């Protein structure tokens, strides 16, 4: 496998898991699910975040019993699925 193939395969897996993660975000949150939830490629890797200018209420979702821990849980599932998706493609997938 070439380095370019690996890079594209990893990038595809990240985008795929990001799309799945979007579906798992708390429902009925307006702009959070499709406008405020972002994934960007940076110089050092990837940045996954909620744009608080678009969705300032996102920080308060953890205070509600129904959505408590939503960000931590969503990130954990994202990483687990990404590890499974990349198993056998890269040697040791670290977080």
TIDRENBA-228139 format. One line per field, with one value per residue (C-alpha): residue number from 1; x negated, y negated, z. Coordinates in Angstrom, 1 decimal, always signed. Layout:
<atoms>
num = [NUM:...]
c1 = [X:...]
c2 = [Y:...]
c3 = [Z:...]
</atoms>
This chain:
<atoms>
num = [1:2:3:4:5:6:7:8:9:10:11:12:13:14:15:16:17:18:19:20:21:22:23:24:25:26:27:28:29:30:31:32:33:34:35:36:37:38:39:40:41:42:43:44:45:46:47:48:49:50:51:52:53:54:55:56:57:58:59:60:61:62:63:64:65:66:67:68:69:70:71:72:73:74:75:76:77:78:79:80:81:82:83:84:85:86:87:88:89:90:91:92:93:94:95]
c1 = [+0.0:-1.3:-1.4:+1.1:+3.5:+3.2:+3.8:+6.9:+8.2:+7.8:+9.4:+12.3:+12.8:+12.7:+15.3:+17.5:+17.4:+18.0:+21.2:+22.3:+21.5:+23.7:+26.7:+26.0:+26.1:+29.0:+32.1:+34.2:+31.1:+31.6:+28.4:+26.1:+26.5:+25.8:+24.3:+22.4:+20.8:+17.5:+14.6:+11.5:+8.2:+5.3:+1.5:+1.2:+4.2:+8.0:+10.1:+13.6:+15.6:+18.8:+18.8:+20.2:+20.9:+23.5:+24.7:+23.9:+26.4:+24.4:+22.4:+25.6:+26.8:+24.6:+26.7:+29.9:+30.4:+31.6:+28.4:+25.8:+22.4:+23.5:+20.1:+17.9:+20.1:+20.3:+16.5:+15.9:+18.2:+16.4:+13.0:+14.2:+15.7:+12.7:+10.4:+12.5:+12.7:+8.9:+8.0:+5.6:+5.0:+2.6:+0.5:+1.3:+4.2:+3.7:+5.9]
c2 = [+0.0:-3.4:-6.3:-8.2:-5.3:-5.1:-8.9:-8.7:-5.6:-7.3:-10.5:-8.6:-6.7:-9.9:-11.6:-8.4:-8.3:-12.0:-11.6:-8.8:-10.8:-13.7:-11.4:-10.5:-14.1:-15.2:-15.7:-18.9:-21.1:-23.3:-24.2:-21.9:-18.8:-20.1:-23.6:-23.9:-20.5:-20.7:-18.6:-20.3:-19.0:-20.9:-21.0:-18.4:-16.2:-16.7:-19.0:-18.0:-20.7:-22.5:-26.1:-28.0:-31.1:-29.1:-27.0:-28.7:-26.5:-23.3:-23.7:-23.6:-20.2:-18.4:-19.9:-18.2:-14.5:-13.4:-14.7:-14.5:-13.4:-13.6:-15.0:-12.5:-9.6:-10.7:-11.1:-7.7:-6.0:-7.9:-6.7:-3.1:-2.9:-4.6:-2.0:+0.8:-0.8:-1.2:+2.2:+3.9:+0.7:-1.0:+0.8:-0.8:-3.2:-5.5:-8.2]
c3 = [+0.0:-0.9:+1.5:-0.7:-0.5:+3.3:+3.6:+1.4:+3.3:+6.7:+5.5:+4.1:+7.4:+9.4:+7.2:+7.3:+11.1:+11.3:+9.3:+11.6:+14.7:+13.4:+13.4:+17.1:+18.3:+20.5:+18.4:+18.4:+18.9:+15.9:+14.3:+16.3:+14.2:+10.7:+11.0:+14.3:+14.4:+12.4:+11.3:+9.9:+8.7:+10.4:+10.0:+12.9:+12.2:+12.6:+14.7:+15.7:+17.5:+18.0:+16.7:+19.7:+17.7:+15.7:+18.6:+21.9:+23.9:+23.1:+26.4:+28.4:+26.9:+29.4:+32.3:+31.1:+32.2:+28.8:+27.1:+29.9:+28.6:+25.0:+23.7:+25.6:+24.6:+20.9:+20.8:+22.4:+19.9:+17.0:+18.2:+18.7:+15.2:+13.6:+15.3:+13.9:+10.5:+10.3:+11.8:+9.5:+7.5:+9.9:+12.5:+15.9:+15.9:+18.9:+20.3]
</atoms>
